[in-house]
Amino acid sequence: MAVRRALMSLVLAGLVTTTACGPSGGEPKSAAPKQKVDQRLHDLLPAKIKKSGRLAVAQGNNYPPLVFLDSDNKTVIGMEPDLMKAIGEVLGVKIDFSQTSFDSLIAGVHAHRYDLAIQAMLDKPERREHITFVDYFKTSSSVLVHAQDATKIGSLGDLCGKSVAVEQGTAQVDDAKAQSDTCRKAGKPTVKTLVFPDTVGCIQALSTSRADAFVGGTPTVVYHAGQSGGKLKEVGKPYRYLPYGILVDKQDTALVKAVQGALSELMRNGTYRKILKTWKLSSGALDRATVNGGAA
């Protein structure tokens, strides 16, 4: 087994550089048209935002194709930055992006370090104590494995005794723990959960065979499978369909209405679907901008 893993690390060495360190170039650029300011929605913004003309937005940088670094390793690109820029144009404000970790988003918005946050966060009821979600994309979770293991691992139920990479703070951490408990109760080896601060670490662990599988959002699982040149494969059926939501502090009801209204306008004028099409995410399009639309 040690020899096999050593050989696998060598075989996949090239994969680490392409999937763990960002795209290799030629990534699409937004085709979103410039938006007209909606004065009614602009007037809903809190006074401090209208005065500064700027909206502080927290985001990640390692969850392609939703958000990730371009080939220069500096420019943040993806569906989510494009969507937020367009929302800012409708509201008549500039977007100031800040990169932060996934598990600090809710606290950061609730403490008003950021006005909004967006980073592939599932709109789950248990997250709504301090946060309101404006939903912008429907998604699911999936399992990614080495292609040669696809006949042995086909779902969460096949992960007993396996090492599984998940991103810190995500719903998939809970999924891995729940599956480990299920394995234990069935008298099987538990799941070894490897938690990383971002998806880069997860994919690197899988690529070097430190992990047997990566469990993450379906869009990023599909992206990394496509980038791997056939070395990695999505297996089984996606599970738990929920929307991703833009995070707004629960008390900022006017800001919720402004963001929801701006997103609704982008859906109405076709810009929303153009952005999703650019990033090959059309299958996740919502018909309307819901608030806290994730089912219990």
C-alpha positions in Angstrom: 0.0 0.0 0.0 2.8 2.4 0.8 4.5 1.7 -2.5 1.2 2.2 -4.4 0.6 5.5 -2.6 4.2 6.7 -3.4 3.7 5.9 -7.1 0.3 7.6 -7.1 1.9 10.7 -5.6 4.4 10.8 -8.5 1.7 10.1 -11.2 -0.5 12.9 -9.8 2.3 15.4 -9.2 1.3 17.5 -12.2 -2.3 17.4 -11.0 -1.4 19.2 -7.8 -0.1 22.2 -9.6 -3.1 22.6 -11.8 -5.9 22.0 -9.4 -4.4 23.1 -6.1 -2.7 26.3 -7.3 -5.4 27.7 -9.5 -6.2 27.5 -13.2 -3.7 27.2 -15.9 -5.0 30.1 -17.9 -7.6 30.7 -20.5 -10.4 31.1 -17.9 -13.5 32.9 -19.1 -14.1 36.5 -18.4 -17.4 38.0 -17.5 -19.6 39.0 -20.3 -22.1 40.8 -18.0 -23.3 44.1 -19.5 -23.0 47.3 -17.5 -26.0 47.8 -15.3 -28.2 50.9 -14.9 -28.6 52.3 -11.3 -32.0 51.6 -9.8 -32.6 54.7 -7.7 -35.4 53.1 -5.7 -33.1 50.2 -4.6 -30.2 52.6 -4.0 -32.4 54.6 -1.6 -33.0 51.5 0.5 -29.3 51.2 1.3 -28.1 52.2 4.9 -27.0 55.8 5.2 -23.3 54.9 5.7 -23.2 52.9 2.5 -24.9 55.6 0.5 -22.5 58.2 1.9 -19.4 56.2 1.1 -20.7 54.8 -2.2 -19.1 51.5 -1.3 -20.2 48.0 -0.2 -17.8 45.8 1.8 -18.2 42.2 0.7 -16.3 39.2 2.1 -15.5 36.4 -0.2 -13.3 33.4 -0.6 -10.8 32.8 -3.4 -10.5 29.0 -3.7 -13.9 27.5 -4.7 -13.8 27.3 -8.5 -15.7 28.1 -10.7 -17.7 30.1 -8.1 -14.6 32.0 -6.9 -10.9 31.5 -7.5 -7.6 33.1 -8.4 -6.8 33.7 -12.1 -3.5 32.5 -13.6 -1.7 35.5 -12.2 -2.5 34.2 -8.7 -3.8 37.7 -7.7 -7.0 38.4 -9.6 -10.1 36.9 -8.1 -12.5 35.7 -10.7 -15.6 33.5 -10.9 -19.4 33.5 -10.9 -19.7 35.1 -7.4 -17.4 38.1 -8.0 -19.2 38.8 -11.3 -22.6 38.6 -9.7 -21.7 40.9 -6.8 -20.2 43.5 -9.2 -23.4 43.5 -11.2 -25.5 43.8 -8.0 -23.3 46.7 -7.0 -23.9 48.4 -10.3 -27.7 48.1 -9.9 -27.4 49.6 -6.4 -25.1 52.4 -7.6 -22.1 51.5 -5.3 -18.6 50.1 -5.7 -17.8 46.7 -4.3 -14.8 46.4 -2.0 -13.9 42.7 -1.8 -12.0 41.1 1.1 -10.8 37.5 1.2 -11.5 35.6 4.3 -12.0 32.0 5.5 -15.3 30.3 5.1 -15.9 29.7 8.8 -15.5 33.4 9.6 -18.2 34.7 7.2 -21.2 34.6 9.5 -19.4 36.2 12.5 -17.8 38.9 10.2 -21.2 39.9 8.7 -23.0 39.9 12.1 -20.2 42.0 13.6 -20.5 44.4 10.6 -16.9 43.9 9.6 -18.5 43.3 6.2 -21.8 44.5 4.8 -22.3 41.2 2.9 -20.5 37.9 2.3 -20.7 35.4 -0.5 -18.8 32.1 -0.7 -20.9 29.1 -1.7 -22.6 28.9 1.7 -25.7 26.8 1.9 -28.9 28.5 3.1 -29.5 26.2 6.1 -32.0 27.1 8.9 -29.5 26.6 11.7 -27.3 29.4 10.2 -30.1 32.0 10.4 -29.8 33.0 14.1 -27.8 36.2 13.0 -27.9 36.0 9.2 -30.4 36.4 6.5 -29.7 34.7 3.2 -30.6 36.2 -0.2 -30.5 33.0 -2.4 -28.7 33.2 -5.7 -27.9 29.6 -6.8 -29.3 26.1 -6.3 -26.7 23.4 -5.6 -26.0 20.0 -4.1 -23.0 18.1 -2.6 -21.0 15.4 -4.3 -18.1 13.0 -3.8 -14.8 13.2 -5.8 -12.3 10.3 -5.9 -9.4 8.9 -7.9 -10.7 7.5 -11.2 -9.4 4.0 -10.5 -11.4 4.0 -7.2 -14.7 4.9 -8.8 -15.9 1.3 -8.8 -15.2 1.0 -5.1 -16.5 4.4 -3.8 -19.9 5.4 -5.2 -21.4 7.4 -2.3 -21.0 8.6 1.3 -22.0 5.0 2.4 -18.8 3.7 0.8 -16.5 5.9 2.9 -16.2 3.6 6.0 -12.5 3.2 6.8 -11.6 5.9 4.2 -9.8 9.2 4.6 -12.1 12.1 3.5 -11.1 15.7 2.8 -13.6 18.4 3.6 -13.4 22.2 3.9 -13.5 23.7 7.4 -16.9 25.1 8.4 -18.9 23.6 5.5 -21.9 21.3 5.7 -19.7 18.5 4.4 -17.8 18.4 7.7 -21.1 17.4 9.3 -21.8 14.9 6.5 -18.5 13.1 7.1 -19.0 13.0 10.9 -22.6 11.7 10.4 -21.3 9.0 8.0 -18.6 8.0 10.4 -21.2 7.6 13.2 -23.2 5.4 10.8 -20.2 3.3 10.0 -19.4 2.8 13.7 -23.0 1.8 14.5 -22.8 -0.8 11.7 -19.6 -2.2 13.2 -17.5 -0.9 10.3 -14.3 1.3 10.4 -15.1 4.9 10.9 -14.4 7.7 8.5 -11.1 9.6 9.0 -12.0 13.2 8.4 -9.3 15.6 7.2 -10.4 19.2 7.6 -8.7 21.9 5.6 -9.1 25.7 5.6 -9.9 25.8 1.9 -10.6 23.6 -1.1 -7.0 23.9 -2.3 -5.9 21.8 0.7 -8.7 19.3 0.1 -7.7 18.7 -3.6 -4.0 18.6 -2.8 -4.7 15.9 -0.2 -6.8 13.9 -2.7 -4.3 14.4 -5.5 -1.4 13.1 -3.4 -3.5 10.2 -2.0 -3.4 11.5 1.5 -7.2 11.4 1.2 -9.3 8.8 -0.6 -12.1 11.2 -1.4 -13.2 14.8 -1.3 -16.7 15.7 -0.4 -17.8 19.2 -1.5 -20.2 21.3 -3.4 -21.2 19.8 -6.7 -20.0 22.8 -8.8 -16.5 22.6 -7.5 -16.4 18.8 -7.6 -17.4 18.9 -11.3 -14.8 21.6 -12.0 -11.9 19.8 -10.4 -12.9 16.5 -12.1 -12.8 18.4 -15.4 -9.4 20.0 -14.7 -7.8 16.7 -13.7 -7.5 15.2 -17.2 -9.5 12.1 -16.2 -7.5 11.4 -13.0 -10.3 12.4 -10.7 -14.0 11.5 -11.0 -17.3 12.5 -9.5 -19.1 9.4 -8.2 -22.6 8.6 -7.2 -25.6 10.9 -7.3 -25.4 14.5 -5.9 -27.3 14.8 -2.6 -28.9 17.5 -0.4 -30.2 20.2 -2.8 -30.2 23.6 -1.2 -29.6 27.2 -2.4 -26.4 29.2 -1.8 -27.2 32.6 -0.3 -25.6 36.0 0.0 -25.1 36.7 3.7 -26.7 39.8 5.2 -27.0 40.7 8.9 -30.5 39.7 10.2 -31.1 43.3 11.5 -30.3 44.9 8.2 -33.7 44.4 6.7 -33.5 47.3 4.3 -30.2 46.0 2.9 -31.8 42.6 2.5 -34.5 44.2 0.4 -32.0 46.1 -1.7 -29.8 43.1 -2.4 -32.8 40.9 -3.2 -34.2 43.7 -5.5 -30.9 44.0 -7.3 -30.6 40.3 -7.9 -34.2 40.2 -9.1 -33.4 42.9 -11.6 -30.4 40.9 -12.9 -32.7 37.9 -13.3 -35.3 40.0 -15.1 -32.9 41.6 -17.6 -31.0 38.4 -18.4 -27.7 39.4 -16.9 -27.9 36.7 -14.2 -28.2 33.9 -16.7 -25.4 35.3 -18.8 -23.1 35.2 -15.8 -24.0 31.6 -15.0 -23.6 30.6 -18.6 -20.1 32.1 -18.7 -19.0 29.9 -15.9 -20.9 26.8 -17.1 -23.3 26.9 -14.2 -26.6 27.4 -15.9 -28.1 24.3 -14.4 -28.0 26.0 -11.0 -30.1 29.0 -12.0 -32.9 30.1 -9.8 -36.2 31.5 -11.2 -36.4 34.2 -8.5 -34.4 35.7 -5.7 -35.7 34.1 -2.6 -34.9 35.1 1.0 -34.1 32.2 3.4 -35.4 29.8 0.8 -33.5 26.8 2.0 -35.9 24.2 3.3 -35.5 22.8 6.8 
